[in-house]
């Protein structure tokens, strides 16, 4: 996972598998980015995600709730086919702004 700040946008790039073993790190990164007074938008790039479990989905929902409470935006870009399928099946993709790639949002 990598977090890069571009102006008032934080780009969180996820790669590999996200499950109970590393979900706390993801949750902390998203929360920190959303609670930063300098950030107005968080972009989650899921192109490199091979696997997500329910704890990851929970972290994404929590990020959405924090964003709503803070008046900020969260976007998901380029979700891998596996991640995209899970996000669509659970209806979570409907919560987030979906963008074709990270560059288009920054």
N, C-alpha and C positions, 0 to 999 in steps of 0.2 A: 504494500500500500504506500502511496506517495501523496503528499499534500503540497500543492503549490498555490501561492496567492498571486493573482493577476489583477492589480487594482483593487476593486471591491468585490472580486469574485474569487472564491476558493475552489480549486479543482482537486477533487479526491479521486485518484486513479487506483482502482482495485485490480489485482492480478492474483490468480491462483484460486484456492478454495477458502471459503469463509463459512465457519461453523463455530460451535461452542468454544473451541480452543483459541480462537482469535477474535471473536465477536466483540469483546470488551475494548480491544484496541480500535476497532472500527467505530464503535459507539462513541468512544472518547474523542476520536478525530472529528467525527461529524458534529458532535456537541460543541467542541471547542471552536470549530469553524463557524457554527451558527450563532454562538454566543459572543463572538468577537464583535466589538463595536465598529470595526473597520470593514466588515463583510456584509454585503447586501444579498449575495446569492452564493449557493453552494452547488457545484456541478459534480455529479458522481459518474465517473467513467467506468463502465462495467464491461468493456470490450474483452478484457483479459480474464474474466471470471470463469472458472471451470465448474464450480459447485457452490451452492448456497443452501443453508438449512433454515429452519424456522427461527433460530436466534438472529440470523442475519436479516431476515424479513422483519423481525421485531425491531431491530436497530434502525431499519429504514423507516418504519412507521413512527418510531420515536423521533427521528430526524424531521419527518414531515410535521409532527405536532409541535416541535420546538420552532420550526420555521414559521408555522402559522402564528404561534404566540408572539414571535419576535417581529412579525411583519416582513419576513424574508422569503425568498424563493429557493426551491430545491429542484434541480433538473437531473434527469438520468440521460446519459448519452451512450450511444453505441453498445448497448447490452449484448453480451455474447448470446448465441442462440439458446444455450441452456438457461442462462439467467433471464433472458427475455421470455422464454416459455413459462418459467415459474412466476415471474412478475405478472404476466398476462393471466395465467390460470387463477392466481390469487386475487386479481383485481387491483393489485398494488400499483401497477403502472398508471392507472387512472388518477392516482393521487399526485403524481409528479408531472412536471412539464417534460415531455420527451423531445429530445433534440438529436439530430443525426450524428453530430460529433462535438467534441469539446471546444474546438476552435470557433465554431459558429456561436457559441454562448459567451465566450470570454471577450 
